[in-house]
Structures are given as C-alpha cells and as structure tokens.
C-alpha cells in the first residue's frame, strides 16, 4: 500500500543516491546537457536537505520501498501572505504513471491547506512538457511569473522555439 510520510534519516540513501540522480538525469535529457548536476548529482540533494530541512520533505513509500520524494520551500509571497513551493517532486522511474506523483501532490495540497499556507506554487522548467501536463491535471492551471533568459548563443545552442505566452513565442 502506498503511503506518504515524513522524510527520515533512514531515507537518505534512497533519496540522495537513487531519486535525486533520476531527477538530474531527467533534466540532462530535456536539455541535452550531460553536465547538469556534475559528477555527483546527489550532492545537490545534500544542499537541498541542508537548506530546506528534513521537516519539509516527505517520501512516498510502497511496500517498504521509498519510491518518491517531495518537499516544500516555504517563504513569503508578499509582505502579508506566506507561500509554499513544491520542490522537488520526483518519482522513481519504475513507478512513474502509477499514481505516486498524484498522491504526493494530494498530500501537499492537504498539508498546505491545514498549515495556513494560502498559495502553493510549482516551477517546472519550460521545456518539461510532461511535467507541465501533469501539473495542469493536478489543478495548477494559473500562470504566475514568467522568467526570461538571455544567453550568448554565438556557439551551439540546445534551445529551440516551442512555447507561447500571451501570443509571444519563446525558446525553451
């Protein structure tokens, strides 16, 4: 049976050495950039754990195995309201499409609702079409902040046009 529970120290190996590297691998694939995350992508999990803290991380467990990881970064949306950002959301490759991600999102919706956090945000990268579609199905249907990037593209580029916001075309 699938359960979502608080991250524990015993989950460290599964999260750092299996789930976080899979998240990194997905970013390497969608950006065609094998250097993302460096030689030890798990070290980014160490940074995240240190910055966010274990109390803001949860794992999805199925039959005693950790198959997903999610967390919340809580901060101020403005001077009045707190805001929470889902980061990360990763499901083990073997369990993608099985409802684990949806269960983690449902858990976070309840958590946010019972902890006086009026807004929940997710910031998938623009070219991650699968994640964008998934999050829209989960109810994230309002576009907030758009981040624009300018790069020196005198050399080879792995960016291509593919997104439109308010009738304006952008590279992703």
N, CA, C and O of each residue as an XYZ file, in Angstrom:
688
protein
N       0.834     -1.186      0.000
C       0.000      0.000      0.000
C       0.882      1.255      0.000
O       1.886      1.317      0.709
N       0.497      2.241     -0.796
C       1.252      3.483     -0.904
C       0.942      4.386      0.276
O      -0.218      4.568      0.647
N       1.992      4.951      0.863
C       1.811      5.937      1.925
C       2.791      7.083      1.703
O       3.881      6.897      1.164
N       2.378      8.262      2.128
C       3.237      9.442      2.088
C       3.546      9.761      3.542
O       2.638      9.911      4.360
N       4.832      9.864      3.859
C       5.227     10.104      5.246
C       6.399     11.064      5.290
O       7.051     11.339      4.283
N       6.642     11.563      6.485
C       7.763     12.475      6.733
C       9.083     11.788      6.374
O       9.272     10.602      6.647
N       9.974     12.535      5.771
C      11.320     12.059      5.489
C      12.006     11.703      6.806
O      11.864     12.409      7.804
N      12.750     10.601      6.793
C      13.536     10.174      7.950
C      14.986      9.969      7.516
O      15.269      9.773      6.334
N      15.879     10.014      8.463
C      17.300      9.831      8.170
C      17.559      8.524      7.420
O      18.468      8.457      6.592
N      16.778      7.498      7.700
C      16.947      6.201      7.035
C      16.610      6.269      5.537
O      16.947      5.350      4.791
N      15.952      7.340      5.092
C      15.584      7.513      3.682
C      16.700      8.158      2.864
O      16.609      8.254      1.641
N      17.741      8.594      3.548
C      18.794      9.379      2.904
C      19.371      8.689      1.665
O      19.454      9.310      0.605
N      19.761      7.447      1.775
C      20.396      6.753      0.654
C      19.477      6.686     -0.561
O      19.912      6.975     -1.676
N      18.219      6.311     -0.363
C      17.276      6.212     -1.481
C      17.065      7.577     -2.138
O      17.000      7.677     -3.363
N      16.960      8.612     -1.329
C      16.710      9.952     -1.866
C      17.947     10.530     -2.546
O      17.861     11.061     -3.653
N      19.080     10.427     -1.891
C      20.299     11.026     -2.425
C      20.885     10.248     -3.597
O      21.324     10.847     -4.579
N      20.898      8.938     -3.505
C      21.639      8.135     -4.479
C      20.781      7.481     -5.557
O      21.310      6.905     -6.508
N      19.453      7.567     -5.412
C      18.596      6.997     -6.453
C      17.624      8.030     -7.007
O      17.603      8.264     -8.215
N      16.819      8.651     -6.153
C      15.786      9.553     -6.651
C      16.351     10.861     -7.184
O      15.997     11.278     -8.287
N      17.224     11.516     -6.422
C      17.772     12.804     -6.889
C      18.574     12.635     -8.182
O      18.428     13.459     -9.085
N      19.414     11.606     -8.311
C      20.082     11.409     -9.599
C      19.104     11.160    -10.754
O      19.386     11.560    -11.883
N      17.970     10.513    -10.499
C      16.975     10.334    -11.558
C      16.374     11.670    -11.959
O      16.126     11.905    -13.141
N      16.137     12.546    -10.994
C      15.658     13.893    -11.280
C      16.680     14.644    -12.133
O      16.326     15.306    -13.108
N      17.936     14.530    -11.755
C      19.017     15.175    -12.509
C      19.096     14.611    -13.920
O      19.265     15.362    -14.880
N      18.978     13.310    -14.051
C      19.027     12.666    -15.369
C      17.904     13.181    -16.265
O      18.111     13.387    -17.461
N      16.731     13.389    -15.704
C      15.610     13.931    -16.486
C      15.951     15.318    -17.018
O      15.653     15.628    -18.172
N      16.573     16.155    -16.188
C      16.978     17.486    -16.651
C      18.078     17.389    -17.710
O      18.093     18.175    -18.657
N      18.981     16.450    -17.563
C      20.015     16.239    -18.583
C      19.379     15.875    -19.921
O      19.801     16.355    -20.973
N      18.360     15.021    -19.866
C      17.668     14.590    -21.089
C      16.933     15.737    -21.761
O      17.089     15.952    -22.963
N      16.133     16.476    -21.002
C      15.318     17.503    -21.653
C      16.146     18.690    -22.132
O      15.721     19.413    -23.033
N      17.317     18.900    -21.544
C      18.190     19.984    -22.004
C      19.331     19.501    -22.886
O      20.121     20.304    -23.384
N      19.418     18.181    -23.079
C      20.527     17.612    -23.848
C      21.853     18.176    -23.334
O      22.695     18.645    -24.100
N      22.005     18.114    -22.014
C      23.173     18.687    -21.344
C      23.669     17.707    -20.285
O      23.238     17.771    -19.133
N      24.566     16.807    -20.662
C      25.022     15.769    -19.733
C      25.777     16.291    -18.516
O      25.980     15.541    -17.562
N      26.191     17.533    -18.520
C      26.948     18.072    -17.390
C      26.097     18.563    -16.229
O      26.632     18.857    -15.160
N      24.773     18.659    -16.416
C      23.909     19.139    -15.330
C      24.098     18.231    -14.114
O      24.048     17.006    -14.230
N      24.309     18.833    -12.971
C      24.474     18.069    -11.742
C      25.876     17.580    -11.477
O      26.163     17.066    -10.395
N      26.762     17.733    -12.457
C      28.153     17.325    -12.271
C      28.317     15.824    -12.097
O      27.430     15.042    -12.438
N      29.471     15.438    -11.559
C      29.795     14.024    -11.378
C      29.048     13.386    -10.216
O      28.917     12.163    -10.163
N      28.563     14.192     -9.291
C      27.863     13.673     -8.116
C      26.546     14.431     -7.932
O      26.446     15.302     -7.068
N      25.538     14.100     -8.746
C      24.285     14.844     -8.651
C      23.617     14.729     -7.284
O      22.823     15.594     -6.914
N      23.918     13.697     -6.545
C      23.350     13.540     -5.210
C      23.771     14.639     -4.259
O      23.091     14.897     -3.266
N      24.883     15.290     -4.550
C      25.328     16.374     -3.669
C      24.327     17.534     -3.677
O      24.242     18.286     -2.707
N      23.576     17.677     -4.764
C      22.530     18.701     -4.788
C      21.415     18.362     -3.797
O      20.785     19.260     -3.240
N      21.172     17.063     -3.577
C      20.209     16.674     -2.544
C      20.726     17.100     -1.173
O      19.970     17.598     -0.340
N      22.026     16.897     -0.951
C      22.609     17.317      0.329
C      22.370     18.803      0.570
O      22.009     19.208      1.675
N      22.572     19.610     -0.467
C      22.345     21.053     -0.351
C      20.878     21.350     -0.058
O      20.564     22.175      0.801
N      19.989     20.680     -0.768
C      18.559     20.900     -0.576
C      18.137     20.505      0.841
O      17.399     21.239      1.498
N      18.598     19.365      1.301
C      18.272     18.891      2.641
C      18.749     19.893      3.692
O      18.031     20.183      4.648
N      19.947     20.412      3.514
C      20.512     21.385      4.447
C      19.723     22.699      4.430
O      19.484     23.294      5.481
N      19.319     23.151      3.236
C      18.635     24.437      3.104
C      17.159     24.384      3.501
O      16.653     25.320      4.119
N      16.473     23.310      3.155
C      15.040     23.199      3.410
C      14.770     22.542      4.758
O      13.840     22.918      5.472
N      15.591     21.563      5.092
C      15.418     20.835      6.341
C      14.531     19.615      6.163
O      13.635     19.611      5.319
N      14.777     18.591      6.950
C      14.013     17.346      6.811
C      12.539     17.481      7.163
O      11.731     16.653      6.741
N      12.173     18.495      7.918
C      10.761     18.651      8.298
C       9.892     19.095      7.125
O       8.666     19.030      7.217
N      10.492     19.540      6.035
C       9.746     19.970      4.845
C       9.918     18.986      3.687
O       9.670     19.336      2.533
N      10.341     17.755      3.994
C      10.483     16.711      2.977
C       9.613     15.519      3.346
O       9.469     15.181      4.521
N       9.031     14.880      2.323
C       8.213     13.696      2.510
C       8.583     12.670      1.454
O       9.030     13.022      0.363
N       8.397     11.421      1.777
C       8.663     10.352      0.823
C       7.381      9.573      0.577
O       6.498      9.498      1.432
N       7.308      9.001     -0.607
C       6.247      8.052     -0.934
C       6.857      6.674     -0.747
O       7.920      6.368     -1.286
N       6.172      5.857      0.019
C       6.674      4.527      0.323
C       5.650      3.497     -0.144
O       4.456      3.621      0.128
N       6.134      2.486     -0.845
C       5.279      1.411     -1.339
C       5.897      0.086     -0.941
O       7.008     -0.239     -1.358
N       5.182     -0.671     -0.142
C       5.657     -1.979      0.319
C       7.065     -1.901      0.910
O       7.911     -2.756      0.644
N       7.303     -0.862      1.716
C       8.574     -0.709      2.398
C       9.682     -0.074      1.582
O      10.791      0.106      2.085
N       9.404      0.272      0.322
C      10.419      0.882     -0.544
C      10.079      2.349     -0.796
O       8.931      2.686     -1.085
N      11.085      3.218     -0.686
C      10.904      4.634     -0.994
C      10.884      4.779     -2.515
O      11.864      4.472     -3.194
N       9.734      5.260     -3.043
C       9.563      5.352     -4.492
C       9.329      6.788     -4.959
O       9.190      7.030     -6.158
N       9.285      7.740     -4.029
C       9.079      9.133     -4.404
C       9.568     10.072     -3.320
O       9.682      9.703     -2.152
N       9.852     11.290     -3.735
C      10.332     12.328     -2.828
C       9.695     13.642     -3.230
O       9.636     13.984     -4.411
N       9.217     14.376     -2.234
C       8.706     15.713     -2.482
C       9.030     16.600     -1.287
O       9.389     16.117     -0.213
N       8.899     17.896     -1.493
C       9.179     18.836     -0.422
C       8.530     20.169     -0.674
O       7.985     20.422     -1.749
N       8.593     21.020      0.330
C       8.072     22.375      0.227
C       9.131     23.366      0.689
O       9.785     23.179      1.715
N       9.276     24.405     -0.084
C      10.066     25.558      0.334
C       9.042     26.604      0.740
O       8.229     27.025     -0.082
N       9.071     27.021      1.980
C       8.084     27.970      2.488
C       8.757     29.328      2.643
O       9.825     29.451      3.243
N       8.109     30.335      2.090
C       8.629     31.695      2.161
C       7.490     32.680      2.059
O       6.325     32.314      2.214
N       7.821     33.920      1.803
C       6.807     34.969      1.728
C       6.449     35.239      0.275
O       7.324     35.524     -0.543
N       5.155     35.149     -0.048
C       4.671     35.510     -1.380
C       4.697     37.028     -1.536
O       4.948     37.553     -2.620
N       4.435     37.712     -0.437
C       4.464     39.175     -0.387
C       4.599     39.560      1.083
O       4.924     38.715      1.917
N       4.357     40.804      1.401
C       4.528     41.248      2.781
C       3.493     40.647      3.731
O       3.694     40.645      4.945
N       2.391     40.140      3.187
C       1.284     39.688      4.019
C       1.150     38.165      4.054
O       0.953     37.585      5.122
N       1.255     37.526      2.907
C       0.938     36.099      2.806
C       2.177     35.217      2.655
O       3.120     35.562      1.943
N       2.154     34.067      3.341
C       3.205     33.079      3.095
C       2.911     32.322      1.804
O       1.776     32.315      1.326
N       3.924     31.693      1.250
C       3.784     30.946      0.023
C       4.586     29.659      0.172
O       5.588     29.633      0.887
N       4.164     28.616     -0.482
C       4.916     27.367     -0.462
C       5.162     26.911     -1.895
O       4.269     26.963     -2.741
N       6.370     26.470     -2.147
C       6.768     25.987     -3.473
C       7.101     24.504     -3.378
O       7.876     24.087     -2.517
N       6.514     23.718     -4.261
C       6.837     22.294     -4.322
C       8.221     22.153     -4.942
O       8.454     22.576     -6.074
N       9.131     21.555     -4.190
C      10.496     21.325     -4.681
C      11.166     20.337     -3.750
O      11.381     20.658     -2.581
N      11.495     19.181     -4.210
C      11.328     18.616     -5.547
C      10.021     17.831     -5.628
O       9.256     17.760     -4.666
N       9.792     17.257     -6.777
C       8.774     16.231     -6.962
C       9.409     15.209     -7.893
O       9.563     15.453     -9.090
N       9.769     14.081     -7.339
C      10.420     13.046     -8.148
C       9.843     11.685     -7.768
O       9.668     11.363     -6.592
N       9.554     10.902     -8.804
C       9.052      9.540     -8.639
C      10.049      8.615     -9.326
O      10.489      8.882    -10.444
N      10.398      7.538     -8.653
C      11.297      6.539     -9.227
C      10.787      6.132    -10.611
O       9.588      5.936    -10.809
N      11.707      6.008    -11.556
C      11.347      5.676    -12.945
C      10.403      4.485    -13.033
O       9.472      4.487    -13.839
N      10.635      3.480    -12.216
C       9.841      2.251    -12.274
C       8.390      2.473    -11.848
O       7.538      1.623    -12.107
N       8.097      3.602    -11.199
C       6.756      3.839    -10.662
C       6.060      5.035    -11.293
O       4.957      5.395    -10.883
N       6.686      5.651    -12.281
C       6.049      6.797    -12.930
C       4.793      6.335    -13.663
O       4.773      5.273    -14.285
N       3.760      7.144    -13.578
C       2.496      6.811    -14.216
C       1.605      5.900    -13.382
O       0.543      5.480    -13.842
N       2.027      5.591    -12.160
C       1.259      4.668    -11.316
C       0.439      5.373    -10.234
O      -0.200      4.712     -9.416
N       0.451      6.705    -10.224
C      -0.318      7.454     -9.235
C       0.496      7.963     -8.054
O      -0.048      8.644     -7.185
N       1.781      7.651     -8.002
C       2.624      8.094     -6.891
C       2.731      9.622     -6.876
O       2.570     10.244     -5.826
N       2.998     10.219     -8.027
C       3.110     11.679     -8.097
C       1.819     12.366     -7.698
O       1.837     13.349     -6.958
N       0.696     11.853     -8.185
C      -0.608     12.424     -7.821
C      -0.862     12.321     -6.325
O      -1.393     13.249     -5.715
N      -0.483     11.195     -5.735
C      -0.664     11.010     -4.287
C       0.183     12.018     -3.508
O      -0.271     12.556     -2.498
N       1.407     12.278     -3.970
C       2.247     13.255     -3.284
C       1.660     14.660     -3.408
O       1.675     15.421     -2.442
N       1.146     15.009     -4.585
C       0.526     16.326     -4.771
C      -0.712     16.449     -3.875
O      -0.914     17.480     -3.235
N      -1.533     15.406     -3.831
C      -2.716     15.443     -2.971
C      -2.319     15.641     -1.506
O      -2.959     16.405     -0.784
N      -1.269     14.954     -1.076
C      -0.773     15.109      0.286
C      -0.359     16.557      0.539
O      -0.712     17.132      1.569
N       0.386     17.149     -0.394
C       0.862     18.522     -0.218
C      -0.296     19.514     -0.206
O      -0.261     20.491      0.542
N      -1.313     19.278     -1.017
C      -2.490     20.166     -1.014
C      -3.134     20.180      0.370
O      -3.495     21.242      0.878
N      -3.274     19.024      0.969
C      -3.863     18.939      2.310
C      -2.942     19.613      3.324
O      -3.404     20.379      4.169
N      -1.643     19.332      3.242
C      -0.672     19.931      4.172
C      -0.736     21.451      4.110
O      -0.806     22.115      5.145
N      -0.713     21.998      2.914
C      -0.750     23.449      2.736
C      -2.057     24.006      3.294
O      -2.063     25.034      3.971
N      -3.152     23.327      3.010
C      -4.453     23.791      3.483
C      -4.602     23.778      4.991
O      -5.326     24.604      5.546
N      -3.932     22.855      5.663
C      -4.049     22.761      7.122
C      -2.944     23.517      7.853
O      -2.901     23.504      9.083
N      -2.062     24.167      7.125
C      -0.967     24.908      7.752
C      -0.970     26.384      7.382
O       0.070     27.043      7.392
N      -2.151     26.893      7.058
C      -2.317     28.321      6.771
C      -1.365     28.845      5.704
O      -0.845     29.955      5.816
N      -1.144     28.049      4.680
C      -0.342     28.474      3.539
C      -1.313     28.636      2.369
O      -1.684     27.643      1.744
N      -1.731     29.869      2.059
C      -2.814     30.084      1.103
C      -2.456     29.810     -0.355
O      -3.344     29.708     -1.201
N      -1.188     29.692     -0.650
C      -0.788     29.533     -2.045
C       0.250     28.435     -2.154
O       1.163     28.340     -1.334
N       0.100     27.604     -3.180
C       1.097     26.579     -3.458
C       1.543     26.763     -4.907
O       0.719     26.906     -5.810
N       2.839     26.757     -5.109
C       3.445     27.073     -6.389
C       4.325     25.912     -6.826
O       4.924     25.222     -6.001
N       4.391     25.711     -8.123
C       5.343     24.761     -8.679
C       6.024     25.449     -9.858
O       5.384     26.193    -10.601
N       7.313     25.201    -10.024
C       8.085     25.881    -11.071
C       8.808     24.872    -11.962
O      10.033     24.766    -11.914
N       8.055     24.135    -12.770
C       8.730     23.213    -13.683
C       9.460     24.000    -14.771
O       9.050     25.106    -15.124
N      10.520     23.438    -15.289
C      11.233     24.111    -16.371
C      10.337     24.131    -17.606
O       9.543     23.216    -17.823
N      10.471     25.175    -18.404
C       9.550     25.438    -19.508
C       9.510     24.317    -20.546
O       8.468     24.101    -21.165
N      10.588     23.618    -20.748
C      10.564     22.587    -21.783
C      10.186     21.210    -21.254
O      10.211     20.236    -22.006
N       9.839     21.112    -19.987
C       9.433     19.828    -19.412
C       7.933     19.633    -19.638
O       7.121     19.785    -18.725
N       7.594     19.294    -20.875
C       6.194     19.172    -21.281
C       5.428     18.151    -20.439
O       4.275     18.387    -20.079
N       6.052     17.036    -20.127
C       5.376     16.018    -19.323
C       4.991     16.556    -17.948
O       3.887     16.303    -17.465
N       5.895     17.291    -17.323
C       5.605     17.845    -16.007
C       4.545     18.941    -16.101
O       3.670     19.025    -15.240
N       4.611     19.766    -17.118
C       3.606     20.812    -17.299
C       2.216     20.198    -17.459
O       1.256     20.673    -16.852
N       2.105     19.156    -18.264
C       0.814     18.487    -18.456
C       0.341     17.843    -17.157
O      -0.834     17.935    -16.801
N       1.263     17.189    -16.452
C       0.921     16.535    -15.194
C       0.417     17.551    -14.174
O      -0.611     17.333    -13.534
N       1.131     18.650    -14.023
C       0.748     19.637    -13.021
C      -0.582     20.312    -13.379
O      -1.363     20.649    -12.489
N      -0.833     20.503    -14.636
C      -2.130     21.075    -15.023
C      -3.252     20.119    -14.624
O      -4.290     20.558    -14.130
N      -3.056     18.829    -14.832
C      -4.059     17.832    -14.423
C      -4.262     17.837    -12.911
O      -5.336     17.477    -12.428
N      -3.243     18.240    -12.170
C      -3.334     18.282    -10.708
C      -4.010     19.555    -10.209
O      -4.207     19.730     -9.007
N      -4.362     20.443    -11.136
C      -5.068     21.662    -10.749
C      -4.243     22.930    -10.831
O      -4.754     24.013    -10.545
N      -2.998     22.825    -11.209
C      -2.144     24.014    -11.343
C      -2.395     24.593    -12.734
O      -1.707     24.246    -13.694
N      -3.382     25.475    -12.831
C      -3.799     25.971    -14.137
C      -3.664     27.489    -14.280
O      -4.169     28.070    -15.240
N      -2.993     28.119    -13.339
C      -2.808     29.567    -13.386
C      -1.333     29.880    -13.589
O      -0.480     29.460    -12.806
N      -1.049     30.619    -14.645
C       0.327     31.003    -14.942
C       0.693     32.206    -14.088
O      -0.007     33.220    -14.099
N       1.791     32.093    -13.350
C       2.235     33.179    -12.481
C       3.369     33.943    -13.133
O       3.191     34.569    -14.177
N       4.497     33.889    -12.534
C       5.676     34.617    -13.009
C       6.300     33.895    -14.196
O       6.390     32.668    -14.209
N       6.727     34.658    -15.184
C       7.458     34.129    -16.328
C       8.898     34.608    -16.194
O       9.146     35.800    -16.011
N       9.832     33.695    -16.284
C      11.252     34.036    -16.195
C      11.845     34.007    -17.597
O      11.754     32.996    -18.295
N      12.440     35.092    -18.000
C      13.067     35.174    -19.320
C      14.582     35.157    -19.161
O      15.131     35.720    -18.214
N      15.236     34.503    -20.100
C      16.692     34.334    -20.055
C      17.279     34.860    -21.355
O      16.705     34.655    -22.424
N      18.421     35.539    -21.271
C      19.166     35.925    -22.456
C      20.534     35.269    -22.347
O      21.219     35.402    -21.333
N      20.921     34.564    -23.394
C      22.212     33.861    -23.387
C      23.025     34.249    -24.603
O      22.485     34.587    -25.656
N      24.320     34.193    -24.437
C      25.225     34.346    -25.570
C      25.142     33.048    -26.367
O      25.582     31.999    -25.898
N      24.589     33.118    -27.546
C      24.430     31.916    -28.352
C      25.317     31.953    -29.583
O      24.912     31.518    -30.661
N      26.534     32.476    -29.421
C      27.458     32.509    -30.546
C      27.939     31.100    -30.897
O      28.381     30.845    -32.017
N      27.847     30.193    -29.924
C      28.210     28.801    -30.181
C      26.967     27.962    -30.368
O      25.875     28.494    -30.566
N      27.129     26.636    -30.306
C      25.975     25.754    -30.464
C      24.954     25.967    -29.346
O      25.314     26.250    -28.203
N      23.692     25.827    -29.693
C      22.628     26.035    -28.731
C      21.679     24.848    -28.721
O      21.386     24.274    -29.770
N      21.205     24.484    -27.560
C      20.209     23.421    -27.485
C      18.822     23.993    -27.190
O      17.933     23.264    -26.750
N      18.635     25.280    -27.428
C      17.352     25.939    -27.218
C      16.624     26.047    -28.553
O      17.250     26.308    -29.580
N      15.317     25.848    -28.548
C      14.524     25.953    -29.763
C      13.181     26.579    -29.415
O      12.697     26.452    -28.291
N      12.583     27.260    -30.399
C      11.267     27.844    -30.149
C      10.272     26.727    -29.889
O      10.319     25.675    -30.526
N       9.374     26.966    -28.947
C       8.412     25.931    -28.633
C       7.396     26.327    -27.589
O       6.571     25.501    -27.198
N       7.427     27.563    -27.124
C       6.455     27.988    -26.109
C       5.873     29.332    -26.509
O       6.540     30.162    -27.126
N       4.617     29.525    -26.145
C       3.960     30.786    -26.418
C       3.226     31.240    -25.160
O       2.486     30.472    -24.546
N       3.442     32.488    -24.791
C       2.749     33.082    -23.654
C       2.144     34.385    -24.118
O       2.850     35.251    -24.636
N       0.868     34.534    -23.944
C       0.139     35.740    -24.364
C       0.425     36.115    -25.819
O       0.544     37.293    -26.154
N       0.532     35.099    -26.677
C       0.748     35.321    -28.099
C       2.184     35.618    -28.483
O       2.449     35.933    -29.643
N       3.119     35.529    -27.550
C       4.528     35.806    -27.813
C       5.291     34.483    -27.783
O       5.166     33.711    -26.832
N       6.079     34.224    -28.826
C       6.815     32.964    -28.937
C       8.185     33.069    -28.268
O       8.884     34.074    -28.398
N       8.551     31.997    -27.544
C       9.827     31.943    -26.831
C      10.537     30.627    -27.086
O       9.914     29.630    -27.451
N      11.838     30.638    -26.892
C      12.614     29.394    -26.924
C      12.506     28.718    -25.581
O      12.367     29.366    -24.543
N      12.572     27.408    -25.619
C      12.584     26.619    -24.390
C      13.721     25.609    -24.450
O      13.913     24.838    -23.510
